[in-house]
Amino acid sequence: KDVKESYQYLESNFQFRPNLIKDKPKIHLAPKFDEKFIQELIKDTSYWQWRGISKEICDLFEGGIHTKTNRYYFIIRDSKNNAIGLCGRALGESKLKYLIRGPKQNFNYPLQLNCKDIQDKGEVILVEGIPEAMTLFECGIRNCLVCFGIEVSNSLLTTLIKISPKKIYICFNNDNLIGNNEAGENGAKKAYSRLIRYFDAKSLKIKIPQRQNDLNQMLIEEGKQSIIDFYSKRAIQKSLKIS
């Protein structure tokens, strides 16, 4: 008998249904990260130094320039120091300012650099991108986590719950200053609405830069003290409120 007849015999006599096996969902394993790409990165931090970030902080936020794509790529690592992704910032004109490679939903960045700082401070500052995190580090404020956009991923939410900070500041960009339909403010409100399910309202604050688009622009235009003052008690009282 051929295979088809065998299936029919088994199904008729033993209620065996081979199609159930055939239709089982496949298990997809995460692809191995391309380490060769990392080796091609040139350690040139001049762009970020031009944006007010010291070489010391740039070196801490590991990365480099990929000349073929003209992007500066930051290396995203997990708690075991394994490279799990890349975040590339275009250094020239590009329709896509940032390009992320790897499972963004699994990133907890830069927790490998500042886990103890966050625990000691008991506060977390959520920012959209790595430049804002570098800016905070430059100003001596190390208790921040990057959302890589305007959403709080499940992984990041789990991390926050584990850390259980006394305060969480949602500091997204002021996109209405560049005509982007207030995406940062609306994203901050959406993040607040998600976090309020797990944290007390008193522990959540939204902080949107008022005069500049983002924290790095504040650093360039107004200096380090403007960033430090941004998180002073007086400034916190002016935080955006959710109705």
C-alpha positions as CSV (number, residue, x, y, z in Angstrom):
1,K,0.0,0.0,0.0
2,D,1.2,3.5,-0.6
3,V,1.4,6.3,2.0
4,K,-2.1,7.7,1.2
5,E,-3.8,4.3,1.7
6,S,-1.9,3.8,4.9
7,Y,-3.2,7.1,6.3
8,Q,-6.7,6.1,5.2
9,Y,-6.4,2.7,7.0
10,L,-5.1,4.3,10.2
11,E,-7.8,7.0,10.2
12,S,-10.6,4.5,9.6
13,N,-9.5,1.9,12.2
14,F,-7.7,3.8,14.8
15,Q,-9.0,7.4,14.6
16,F,-5.5,8.5,13.6
17,R,-5.5,11.9,11.9
18,P,-2.1,12.7,10.3
19,N,-3.2,16.2,9.3
20,L,-3.2,17.2,13.0
21,I,0.5,16.5,13.1
22,K,1.1,18.3,9.8
23,D,-0.8,21.4,11.0
24,K,1.1,21.8,14.3
25,P,2.6,25.3,14.7
26,K,6.3,25.5,14.1
27,I,8.7,26.7,16.7
28,H,10.7,29.7,15.5
29,L,14.1,30.2,17.2
30,A,15.6,33.6,17.4
31,P,18.3,34.0,14.7
32,K,21.9,34.2,15.8
33,F,23.1,37.8,15.8
34,D,25.6,38.8,13.2
35,E,28.8,39.5,15.1
36,K,30.7,40.1,11.8
37,F,28.6,43.3,11.4
38,I,29.8,44.6,14.8
39,Q,33.5,44.0,13.8
40,E,33.0,46.3,10.8
41,L,32.0,49.2,13.0
42,I,34.6,52.1,13.2
43,K,35.0,53.6,16.6
44,D,34.6,57.2,15.6
45,T,32.6,59.2,18.2
46,S,33.1,62.7,16.7
47,Y,29.5,63.0,15.7
48,W,28.3,62.6,19.3
49,Q,31.1,64.7,20.7
50,W,29.8,67.4,18.4
51,R,26.4,66.9,20.0
52,G,27.8,67.6,23.5
53,I,28.5,64.0,24.6
54,S,32.0,63.3,26.0
55,K,34.2,60.5,24.5
56,E,34.0,58.8,27.9
57,I,30.2,58.5,27.7
58,C,30.4,57.6,24.0
59,D,32.8,54.7,24.8
60,L,30.5,53.6,27.6
61,F,27.6,53.4,25.1
62,E,29.4,50.9,22.9
63,G,29.1,51.5,19.2
64,G,30.6,52.8,15.9
65,I,30.1,53.9,12.4
66,H,29.2,51.5,9.6
67,T,30.7,53.3,6.6
68,K,28.7,51.4,4.0
69,T,25.4,52.6,5.4
70,N,26.7,55.9,6.9
71,R,25.0,55.1,10.3
72,Y,26.3,55.1,13.8
73,Y,25.2,51.8,15.4
74,F,24.9,51.3,19.1
75,I,25.3,47.7,20.3
76,I,22.5,46.4,22.4
77,R,23.6,43.7,24.9
78,D,21.7,41.6,27.4
79,S,22.5,41.0,31.1
80,K,25.1,38.3,30.1
81,N,26.8,40.8,27.7
82,N,25.6,39.0,24.6
83,A,24.9,41.2,21.6
84,I,21.2,40.9,20.9
85,G,20.6,43.9,18.6
86,L,21.7,47.2,17.0
87,C,20.3,50.7,16.9
88,G,21.6,52.7,14.0
89,R,21.4,56.5,13.7
90,A,21.7,58.0,10.2
91,L,24.6,60.5,10.1
92,G,23.4,62.1,6.8
93,E,20.1,62.7,5.1
94,S,17.8,59.7,5.4
95,K,14.0,59.1,5.4
96,L,14.6,56.6,8.2
97,K,16.5,58.4,11.0
98,Y,16.8,55.3,13.2
99,L,17.1,51.7,12.2
100,I,16.8,48.9,14.7
101,R,18.0,45.4,14.2
102,G,17.0,42.7,16.6
103,P,14.1,42.0,18.9
104,K,13.3,45.5,20.2
105,Q,10.6,44.1,22.4
106,N,13.3,42.3,24.4
107,F,15.6,45.2,24.9
108,N,16.2,46.5,28.5
109,Y,18.8,49.2,27.7
110,P,21.1,50.3,29.1
111,L,20.4,48.2,32.2
112,Q,23.8,46.5,31.8
113,L,25.3,49.9,32.6
114,N,23.0,51.3,35.3
115,C,21.1,48.6,37.1
116,K,22.7,49.5,40.4
117,D,22.2,53.2,39.8
118,I,18.5,52.7,39.3
119,Q,18.2,50.5,42.4
120,D,20.1,53.0,44.5
121,K,18.1,56.0,43.2
122,G,14.8,54.3,43.4
123,E,13.7,56.2,40.3
124,V,13.5,55.5,36.5
125,I,13.5,58.0,33.7
126,L,12.0,56.6,30.5
127,V,13.3,58.2,27.3
128,E,12.6,57.6,23.6
129,G,16.2,57.0,22.3
130,I,19.8,56.4,23.2
131,P,20.9,60.0,22.6
132,E,18.6,61.1,25.4
133,A,20.1,58.4,27.7
134,M,23.6,59.5,26.8
135,T,22.7,63.1,27.5
136,L,21.4,62.1,31.0
137,F,24.6,60.2,31.7
138,E,26.6,63.2,30.5
139,C,24.9,65.2,33.2
140,G,25.5,62.6,35.9
141,I,21.9,61.2,35.8
142,R,22.3,57.5,35.2
143,N,18.9,56.1,36.2
144,C,17.3,55.9,32.8
145,L,15.9,53.3,30.4
146,V,15.3,53.6,26.7
147,C,12.0,52.7,25.1
148,F,13.2,52.8,21.5
149,G,10.2,54.8,20.5
150,I,7.0,55.8,22.4
151,E,5.8,52.5,23.7
152,V,6.6,50.6,26.8
153,S,7.3,47.0,25.7
154,N,6.3,43.9,27.7
155,S,9.9,43.2,28.6
156,L,10.5,46.8,29.8
157,L,7.3,46.7,31.8
158,T,8.4,43.4,33.4
159,T,11.7,45.0,34.3
160,L,10.0,48.0,35.9
161,I,7.8,45.8,38.0
162,K,10.8,43.8,39.2
163,I,12.7,47.0,40.1
164,S,9.6,48.5,41.7
165,P,10.9,52.2,41.6
166,K,9.3,54.8,43.8
167,K,9.1,57.2,40.8
168,I,8.9,56.8,37.0
169,Y,9.4,59.8,34.8
170,I,8.1,59.5,31.3
171,C,10.3,61.9,29.3
172,F,9.5,61.6,25.6
173,N,10.4,64.2,23.0
174,N,8.4,67.3,22.3
175,D,7.6,66.5,18.7
176,N,5.0,69.3,18.3
177,L,8.0,71.7,18.1
178,I,9.0,70.0,14.8
179,G,5.5,69.6,13.5
180,N,5.0,65.9,14.2
181,N,1.5,66.0,15.6
182,E,2.6,65.9,19.2
183,A,3.6,62.3,18.9
184,G,5.9,62.4,21.9
185,E,3.2,63.9,24.2
186,N,0.5,61.5,23.0
187,G,3.0,58.6,23.3
188,A,3.8,59.7,26.9
189,K,0.1,59.7,27.8
190,K,-0.3,56.2,26.3
191,A,2.7,55.0,28.3
192,Y,1.2,56.5,31.4
193,S,-2.1,54.8,30.8
194,R,-0.4,51.5,30.6
195,L,1.9,52.0,33.6
196,I,-1.0,53.2,35.8
197,R,-2.3,49.7,35.8
198,Y,0.7,48.5,37.7
199,F,2.0,51.6,39.6
200,D,0.4,54.1,41.9
201,A,-0.5,57.4,40.2
202,K,1.7,59.3,42.7
203,S,4.8,57.4,41.4
204,L,4.2,58.4,37.7
205,K,5.1,61.8,36.1
206,I,5.2,62.9,32.5
207,K,8.1,65.3,31.7
208,I,8.1,66.9,28.2
209,P,10.8,69.4,27.3
210,Q,9.2,72.7,26.7
211,R,11.7,74.8,24.8
212,Q,13.6,72.1,22.8
213,N,12.6,69.0,21.0
214,D,14.6,66.6,23.2
215,L,17.1,66.4,26.0
216,N,20.1,66.2,23.7
217,Q,19.0,69.4,22.0
218,M,18.5,71.0,25.5
219,L,22.1,70.0,26.2
220,I,23.4,71.6,23.0
221,E,21.4,74.8,23.3
222,E,21.2,75.3,27.0
223,G,23.9,73.3,28.7
224,K,24.1,70.6,31.4
225,Q,22.5,72.7,34.1
226,S,19.2,72.9,32.1
227,I,19.0,69.1,32.2
228,I,19.7,69.0,35.9
229,D,17.1,71.7,36.6
230,F,14.6,69.8,34.4
231,Y,14.5,67.1,37.2
232,S,14.5,69.5,40.1
233,K,11.5,69.4,42.5
234,R,10.3,72.8,41.1
235,A,10.3,71.5,37.6
236,I,8.6,68.3,38.5
237,Q,5.6,70.3,39.9
238,K,5.1,71.5,36.3
239,S,4.8,68.1,34.9
240,L,2.1,67.3,32.4
241,K,-1.0,66.0,34.1
242,I,-3.4,63.4,32.8
243,S,-7.0,64.2,33.0
